[in-house]
Amino acid sequence: MRQHKLGRTQAHRRALFRSLVTAVVMNGRIQTTESKAKAVKPLVDKMITLGKRGDLHARRQAAAFLTKPEAVQKLFDEVAPRYAERNGGYTRVLKLGVRRGDAAPIALIELV
């Protein structure tokens, strides 16, 4: 799997991914750059898979990654049960065009 470095150090990149995944779980969709959306997609899918497992170990793994306790609660109580019969592919990335300020390609990552 290709690693998306995004011009950041490892710690900065991990913090960025944690906050983006938390935002997707909390809001259902976020607007970000296309490369960040593509990098975060597998991580969001992994969190939903943990939520579907539903055991204590999965809850602790999700709590270690997500930045807000209410995000963990929402993941296990609301988000994961919606995908009980679905095997993967919980998110989609929609390209929206370019950002006005710097012409960076913008995308929407949302839960299916």
PyMOL CGO cylinders between C-alpha atoms (Angstrom):
from pymol import cmd
from pymol.cgo import CYLINDER

trace = [
    CYLINDER, 0.00, 0.00, 0.00, 1.29, 3.42, -0.93, 0.3, 1, 1, 1, 1, 1, 1,
    CYLINDER, 1.29, 3.42, -0.93, 2.10, 5.68, 2.00, 0.3, 1, 1, 1, 1, 1, 1,
    CYLINDER, 2.10, 5.68, 2.00, 0.79, 9.23, 1.78, 0.3, 1, 1, 1, 1, 1, 1,
    CYLINDER, 0.79, 9.23, 1.78, 3.41, 11.47, 3.41, 0.3, 1, 1, 1, 1, 1, 1,
    CYLINDER, 3.41, 11.47, 3.41, 1.72, 14.80, 2.62, 0.3, 1, 1, 1, 1, 1, 1,
    CYLINDER, 1.72, 14.80, 2.62, 4.92, 16.75, 3.34, 0.3, 1, 1, 1, 1, 1, 1,
    CYLINDER, 4.92, 16.75, 3.34, 4.69, 16.23, 7.09, 0.3, 1, 1, 1, 1, 1, 1,
    CYLINDER, 4.69, 16.23, 7.09, 6.67, 14.48, 9.79, 0.3, 1, 1, 1, 1, 1, 1,
    CYLINDER, 6.67, 14.48, 9.79, 5.38, 11.15, 11.07, 0.3, 1, 1, 1, 1, 1, 1,
    CYLINDER, 5.38, 11.15, 11.07, 3.94, 12.63, 14.26, 0.3, 1, 1, 1, 1, 1, 1,
    CYLINDER, 3.94, 12.63, 14.26, 2.25, 15.52, 12.43, 0.3, 1, 1, 1, 1, 1, 1,
    CYLINDER, 2.25, 15.52, 12.43, 0.82, 13.13, 9.83, 0.3, 1, 1, 1, 1, 1, 1,
    CYLINDER, 0.82, 13.13, 9.83, -0.54, 10.79, 12.50, 0.3, 1, 1, 1, 1, 1, 1,
    CYLINDER, -0.54, 10.79, 12.50, -2.18, 13.69, 14.34, 0.3, 1, 1, 1, 1, 1, 1,
    CYLINDER, -2.18, 13.69, 14.34, -3.71, 14.93, 11.08, 0.3, 1, 1, 1, 1, 1, 1,
    CYLINDER, -3.71, 14.93, 11.08, -5.11, 11.48, 10.22, 0.3, 1, 1, 1, 1, 1, 1,
    CYLINDER, -5.11, 11.48, 10.22, -6.51, 11.01, 13.74, 0.3, 1, 1, 1, 1, 1, 1,
    CYLINDER, -6.51, 11.01, 13.74, -8.34, 14.34, 13.63, 0.3, 1, 1, 1, 1, 1, 1,
    CYLINDER, -8.34, 14.34, 13.63, -9.68, 13.75, 10.10, 0.3, 1, 1, 1, 1, 1, 1,
    CYLINDER, -9.68, 13.75, 10.10, -10.95, 10.25, 10.96, 0.3, 1, 1, 1, 1, 1, 1,
    CYLINDER, -10.95, 10.25, 10.96, -12.58, 11.61, 14.13, 0.3, 1, 1, 1, 1, 1, 1,
    CYLINDER, -12.58, 11.61, 14.13, -14.27, 14.35, 12.10, 0.3, 1, 1, 1, 1, 1, 1,
    CYLINDER, -14.27, 14.35, 12.10, -15.63, 11.85, 9.55, 0.3, 1, 1, 1, 1, 1, 1,
    CYLINDER, -15.63, 11.85, 9.55, -17.02, 9.64, 12.33, 0.3, 1, 1, 1, 1, 1, 1,
    CYLINDER, -17.02, 9.64, 12.33, -18.63, 12.61, 14.10, 0.3, 1, 1, 1, 1, 1, 1,
    CYLINDER, -18.63, 12.61, 14.10, -20.03, 14.44, 11.06, 0.3, 1, 1, 1, 1, 1, 1,
    CYLINDER, -20.03, 14.44, 11.06, -20.49, 11.73, 8.45, 0.3, 1, 1, 1, 1, 1, 1,
    CYLINDER, -20.49, 11.73, 8.45, -18.66, 13.78, 5.82, 0.3, 1, 1, 1, 1, 1, 1,
    CYLINDER, -18.66, 13.78, 5.82, -15.84, 16.30, 5.59, 0.3, 1, 1, 1, 1, 1, 1,
    CYLINDER, -15.84, 16.30, 5.59, -14.39, 18.46, 2.85, 0.3, 1, 1, 1, 1, 1, 1,
    CYLINDER, -14.39, 18.46, 2.85, -10.60, 18.32, 2.52, 0.3, 1, 1, 1, 1, 1, 1,
    CYLINDER, -10.60, 18.32, 2.52, -7.92, 18.05, -0.14, 0.3, 1, 1, 1, 1, 1, 1,
    CYLINDER, -7.92, 18.05, -0.14, -8.11, 15.10, -2.47, 0.3, 1, 1, 1, 1, 1, 1,
    CYLINDER, -8.11, 15.10, -2.47, -4.82, 13.54, -1.31, 0.3, 1, 1, 1, 1, 1, 1,
    CYLINDER, -4.82, 13.54, -1.31, -5.83, 13.76, 2.38, 0.3, 1, 1, 1, 1, 1, 1,
    CYLINDER, -5.83, 13.76, 2.38, -9.21, 12.21, 1.60, 0.3, 1, 1, 1, 1, 1, 1,
    CYLINDER, -9.21, 12.21, 1.60, -7.58, 9.32, -0.26, 0.3, 1, 1, 1, 1, 1, 1,
    CYLINDER, -7.58, 9.32, -0.26, -5.10, 8.79, 2.59, 0.3, 1, 1, 1, 1, 1, 1,
    CYLINDER, -5.10, 8.79, 2.59, -7.81, 8.79, 5.30, 0.3, 1, 1, 1, 1, 1, 1,
    CYLINDER, -7.81, 8.79, 5.30, -10.28, 6.49, 3.50, 0.3, 1, 1, 1, 1, 1, 1,
    CYLINDER, -10.28, 6.49, 3.50, -8.65, 3.17, 4.60, 0.3, 1, 1, 1, 1, 1, 1,
    CYLINDER, -8.65, 3.17, 4.60, -8.34, 4.43, 8.17, 0.3, 1, 1, 1, 1, 1, 1,
    CYLINDER, -8.34, 4.43, 8.17, -12.04, 5.31, 8.38, 0.3, 1, 1, 1, 1, 1, 1,
    CYLINDER, -12.04, 5.31, 8.38, -12.92, 1.90, 6.96, 0.3, 1, 1, 1, 1, 1, 1,
    CYLINDER, -12.92, 1.90, 6.96, -10.69, 0.26, 9.58, 0.3, 1, 1, 1, 1, 1, 1,
    CYLINDER, -10.69, 0.26, 9.58, -12.42, 2.15, 12.41, 0.3, 1, 1, 1, 1, 1, 1,
    CYLINDER, -12.42, 2.15, 12.41, -15.85, 1.06, 11.16, 0.3, 1, 1, 1, 1, 1, 1,
    CYLINDER, -15.85, 1.06, 11.16, -14.62, -2.54, 10.99, 0.3, 1, 1, 1, 1, 1, 1,
    CYLINDER, -14.62, -2.54, 10.99, -13.52, -2.22, 14.63, 0.3, 1, 1, 1, 1, 1, 1,
    CYLINDER, -13.52, -2.22, 14.63, -16.95, -0.84, 15.46, 0.3, 1, 1, 1, 1, 1, 1,
    CYLINDER, -16.95, -0.84, 15.46, -18.61, -3.82, 13.78, 0.3, 1, 1, 1, 1, 1, 1,
    CYLINDER, -18.61, -3.82, 13.78, -16.50, -6.21, 15.88, 0.3, 1, 1, 1, 1, 1, 1,
    CYLINDER, -16.50, -6.21, 15.88, -17.85, -4.51, 18.95, 0.3, 1, 1, 1, 1, 1, 1,
    CYLINDER, -17.85, -4.51, 18.95, -15.79, -6.24, 21.63, 0.3, 1, 1, 1, 1, 1, 1,
    CYLINDER, -15.79, -6.24, 21.63, -13.83, -4.53, 24.38, 0.3, 1, 1, 1, 1, 1, 1,
    CYLINDER, -13.83, -4.53, 24.38, -10.48, -4.86, 22.61, 0.3, 1, 1, 1, 1, 1, 1,
    CYLINDER, -10.48, -4.86, 22.61, -11.87, -3.23, 19.45, 0.3, 1, 1, 1, 1, 1, 1,
    CYLINDER, -11.87, -3.23, 19.45, -13.36, -0.41, 21.53, 0.3, 1, 1, 1, 1, 1, 1,
    CYLINDER, -13.36, -0.41, 21.53, -10.01, 0.22, 23.20, 0.3, 1, 1, 1, 1, 1, 1,
    CYLINDER, -10.01, 0.22, 23.20, -8.19, 0.19, 19.86, 0.3, 1, 1, 1, 1, 1, 1,
    CYLINDER, -8.19, 0.19, 19.86, -10.66, 2.75, 18.47, 0.3, 1, 1, 1, 1, 1, 1,
    CYLINDER, -10.66, 2.75, 18.47, -10.37, 4.87, 21.62, 0.3, 1, 1, 1, 1, 1, 1,
    CYLINDER, -10.37, 4.87, 21.62, -6.58, 4.87, 21.25, 0.3, 1, 1, 1, 1, 1, 1,
    CYLINDER, -6.58, 4.87, 21.25, -6.86, 6.28, 17.71, 0.3, 1, 1, 1, 1, 1, 1,
    CYLINDER, -6.86, 6.28, 17.71, -9.87, 8.61, 17.80, 0.3, 1, 1, 1, 1, 1, 1,
    CYLINDER, -9.87, 8.61, 17.80, -9.37, 11.92, 19.59, 0.3, 1, 1, 1, 1, 1, 1,
    CYLINDER, -9.37, 11.92, 19.59, -12.80, 12.27, 21.27, 0.3, 1, 1, 1, 1, 1, 1,
    CYLINDER, -12.80, 12.27, 21.27, -14.57, 9.77, 23.56, 0.3, 1, 1, 1, 1, 1, 1,
    CYLINDER, -14.57, 9.77, 23.56, -17.93, 10.78, 22.07, 0.3, 1, 1, 1, 1, 1, 1,
    CYLINDER, -17.93, 10.78, 22.07, -16.60, 9.77, 18.64, 0.3, 1, 1, 1, 1, 1, 1,
    CYLINDER, -16.60, 9.77, 18.64, -15.90, 6.26, 19.97, 0.3, 1, 1, 1, 1, 1, 1,
    CYLINDER, -15.90, 6.26, 19.97, -19.41, 6.14, 21.45, 0.3, 1, 1, 1, 1, 1, 1,
    CYLINDER, -19.41, 6.14, 21.45, -20.99, 7.25, 18.17, 0.3, 1, 1, 1, 1, 1, 1,
    CYLINDER, -20.99, 7.25, 18.17, -18.85, 4.83, 16.14, 0.3, 1, 1, 1, 1, 1, 1,
    CYLINDER, -18.85, 4.83, 16.14, -19.97, 1.79, 18.15, 0.3, 1, 1, 1, 1, 1, 1,
    CYLINDER, -19.97, 1.79, 18.15, -23.60, 2.82, 18.79, 0.3, 1, 1, 1, 1, 1, 1,
    CYLINDER, -23.60, 2.82, 18.79, -24.69, 4.53, 15.55, 0.3, 1, 1, 1, 1, 1, 1,
    CYLINDER, -24.69, 4.53, 15.55, -22.20, 4.26, 12.69, 0.3, 1, 1, 1, 1, 1, 1,
    CYLINDER, -22.20, 4.26, 12.69, -21.07, 0.61, 12.82, 0.3, 1, 1, 1, 1, 1, 1,
    CYLINDER, -21.07, 0.61, 12.82, -24.57, -0.97, 13.16, 0.3, 1, 1, 1, 1, 1, 1,
    CYLINDER, -24.57, -0.97, 13.16, -25.60, 0.77, 9.89, 0.3, 1, 1, 1, 1, 1, 1,
    CYLINDER, -25.60, 0.77, 9.89, -23.00, -1.34, 8.05, 0.3, 1, 1, 1, 1, 1, 1,
    CYLINDER, -23.00, -1.34, 8.05, -23.69, -4.69, 9.75, 0.3, 1, 1, 1, 1, 1, 1,
    CYLINDER, -23.69, -4.69, 9.75, -24.50, -6.47, 6.46, 0.3, 1, 1, 1, 1, 1, 1,
    CYLINDER, -24.50, -6.47, 6.46, -21.92, -4.60, 4.35, 0.3, 1, 1, 1, 1, 1, 1,
    CYLINDER, -21.92, -4.60, 4.35, -18.44, -6.05, 3.80, 0.3, 1, 1, 1, 1, 1, 1,
    CYLINDER, -18.44, -6.05, 3.80, -16.14, -3.05, 3.37, 0.3, 1, 1, 1, 1, 1, 1,
    CYLINDER, -16.14, -3.05, 3.37, -16.44, 0.04, 1.21, 0.3, 1, 1, 1, 1, 1, 1,
    CYLINDER, -16.44, 0.04, 1.21, -18.00, 2.22, 3.90, 0.3, 1, 1, 1, 1, 1, 1,
    CYLINDER, -18.00, 2.22, 3.90, -16.68, 5.52, 2.52, 0.3, 1, 1, 1, 1, 1, 1,
    CYLINDER, -16.68, 5.52, 2.52, -16.61, 7.35, -0.80, 0.3, 1, 1, 1, 1, 1, 1,
    CYLINDER, -16.61, 7.35, -0.80, -14.42, 10.18, -2.07, 0.3, 1, 1, 1, 1, 1, 1,
    CYLINDER, -14.42, 10.18, -2.07, -16.13, 12.68, -4.38, 0.3, 1, 1, 1, 1, 1, 1,
    CYLINDER, -16.13, 12.68, -4.38, -13.99, 15.21, -6.25, 0.3, 1, 1, 1, 1, 1, 1,
    CYLINDER, -13.99, 15.21, -6.25, -15.35, 18.76, -5.96, 0.3, 1, 1, 1, 1, 1, 1,
    CYLINDER, -15.35, 18.76, -5.96, -12.97, 20.85, -8.06, 0.3, 1, 1, 1, 1, 1, 1,
    CYLINDER, -12.97, 20.85, -8.06, -10.22, 23.18, -6.94, 0.3, 1, 1, 1, 1, 1, 1,
    CYLINDER, -10.22, 23.18, -6.94, -9.88, 25.49, -3.95, 0.3, 1, 1, 1, 1, 1, 1,
    CYLINDER, -9.88, 25.49, -3.95, -10.09, 29.15, -4.85, 0.3, 1, 1, 1, 1, 1, 1,
    CYLINDER, -10.09, 29.15, -4.85, -7.04, 30.33, -2.90, 0.3, 1, 1, 1, 1, 1, 1,
    CYLINDER, -7.04, 30.33, -2.90, -4.34, 27.94, -4.07, 0.3, 1, 1, 1, 1, 1, 1,
    CYLINDER, -4.34, 27.94, -4.07, -6.09, 25.77, -6.70, 0.3, 1, 1, 1, 1, 1, 1,
    CYLINDER, -6.09, 25.77, -6.70, -5.62, 22.64, -4.55, 0.3, 1, 1, 1, 1, 1, 1,
    CYLINDER, -5.62, 22.64, -4.55, -7.94, 19.80, -5.63, 0.3, 1, 1, 1, 1, 1, 1,
    CYLINDER, -7.94, 19.80, -5.63, -10.76, 19.49, -3.09, 0.3, 1, 1, 1, 1, 1, 1,
    CYLINDER, -10.76, 19.49, -3.09, -12.72, 16.33, -2.34, 0.3, 1, 1, 1, 1, 1, 1,
    CYLINDER, -12.72, 16.33, -2.34, -15.56, 15.27, -0.08, 0.3, 1, 1, 1, 1, 1, 1,
    CYLINDER, -15.56, 15.27, -0.08, -15.09, 12.09, 1.94, 0.3, 1, 1, 1, 1, 1, 1,
    CYLINDER, -15.09, 12.09, 1.94, -18.36, 10.72, 3.30, 0.3, 1, 1, 1, 1, 1, 1,
    CYLINDER, -18.36, 10.72, 3.30, -19.88, 7.61, 4.75, 0.3, 1, 1, 1, 1, 1, 1,
    CYLINDER, -19.88, 7.61, 4.75, -21.90, 5.67, 2.18, 0.3, 1, 1, 1, 1, 1, 1,
]
cmd.load_cgo(trace, "trace")
